[in-house]
């Protein structure tokens, strides 16, 4: 059975691609993006398989 680890990441709208690319380099896959506490911020939920 696969095991996963998760992380929530604040996303700034002006740097979304760079932030997601950095986490992708660490092996994380984007699961969902939801609105953050203010209009300029989103929250990304990400996962990667545990080693």
PyMOL commands that set and color helices and strands:
alter all, ss='L'
color gray80, all
select helices_A, chain A and resi 16-25
alter helices_A, ss='H'
color red, helices_A
select strands_A, chain A and resi 4-12+29-35+41-49
alter strands_A, ss='S'
color yellow, strands_A
deselect
rebuild
show_as cartoon
